[in-house]
């Protein structure tokens, strides 16, 4: 429960951020346990066929490539080419900054599309329930 003191809101998140700043000031790496792959979105490397890297795993996850192995093989290359074609990028099969951005957008769009589809099915079910209930009006 947040407390108010002197007009400032203190909460667990605020205390955590103060702790991280304090640790950074002292020189302690507060993100030592956090994966640098997950936190780094701006500085992603260029990926090519035949490479093995944790960044390839991130790419495979965003493109829904299975298995997520970390190896940039023919299945991953085909998914990259498909993404580049759909995104109207130069079809090279190489993952550069523009392809990373397209993969991020694609993952976001697919996640929101799943939510819309589920919502639509609930709306359709609700309409069916209302239609059946209307048939029993006055009973």
N, C-alpha and C positions, 0 to 999 in steps of 0.2 A: 504494500500500500504506500503510495507516494506521500511524503511529508512536505509541508511548506515552511520554509524558514527564510525570513528576510526577502520574500518575493521570489526565491529561487526554488525550483522543484528538485528534490533529491530523490533518486531512485537507484535501483540496482544497476541499471545501464549507465547512469551518470557516474556512479562510484567506480564501475568497471573502467569507463573511459578515463577517469582521473588516474586510476591505478596504472593503466597502460601508458599514459603520458608520463607519469612519475617514473615508471620502469625505463621508458625510453630515455628520459633525462639522465637517469643514473647510468645508462649504457647497457641495460639488460635487454635481450631480444625477446619481446613479449609474444612474437608470432613464431617462436621456434617449433612449436608442435603443429602449426598450421601448414598444410601443403602449399608450396609456392605455385603449383600448377593451378590450384583452384582459385587462389587469390589474384593471380596475375592475368588480367584480361587484355591489357594494352600491349605487352611485350611477349607475344607468342611467336615461336620460331616458324620458319618456313618448313613445311613437311613435304617429303617426296616419297615415291614408291621405294620400298625396301627398307625404310627407316623403322627403328624401334625406339619408342619414347613414351613417357607418361602423357605427353601432349597428344599423342596419337590416340590414347585411351579417351581423353577428353573429347577429341574430334569424333571418335566412334560412338561415344555416348550421345553427343549432340545430333549425329546423323542416324541414330538408331541402327547401327551396324552391329551384327552379332557374328561371332563372339567378340567381346571387347577384350582384345588381347594385347594391344599396344604395338602391334606390328602393322605397318602400312602395306598391306598386300593387295591382291587384285580385287577383293570385295570392297575394301575401303576406297580404292581408287575409283571403282565404278560408282560408288556413292558420291564421291567428290565430283566426278564428271557430271553426274545427274544433277547435283546441286548447282554446279556452275552453269549448266544448260538452262535450268529453271530460273536462275537468278540473272541470266543474260550476261554472264561474265565470260572472259576468254577461256575456252575449254582447254586447259593444260594438264589437268590431273594433279597439279601442284597446289598446295594449300598456302596461299600468301595472305596478306592482311585483309584484302577484299573478300577472299573466300572464308576467312575466319569470321568476318562480320556477317556474311550471308548465312553461315552455319549458326551463328548466335541468333539471328532473326528467325531462321527456320525452326530452331528449337523452341523459341518463344511462341511462334505462331502455332506450332503443333500442340504445345501445352495448352494454349488458350482454346484451340479448336476442340480438344478433348473435353474441356469443361462445357463448351457450348453444346456439344453433342449430347452429353449427359443431361444437361438442363432441358434440351429439346425433348428428350425421351420422357422426362418427368412431366413436362407440360402436356405431351401427347397422352400420357396415362391419366393425367388429371382431367383432360377433356373427355376421355372414355368414361371415367367414373361419373362425371356430371351428366353425360348423355344417358347412361344406364339409370342413374338416380332420377332423371327427369321422366323416364318411362314408368317409374313407380309413384309418380305424383298422385296424391289422393288415395293411395292404398293404405 
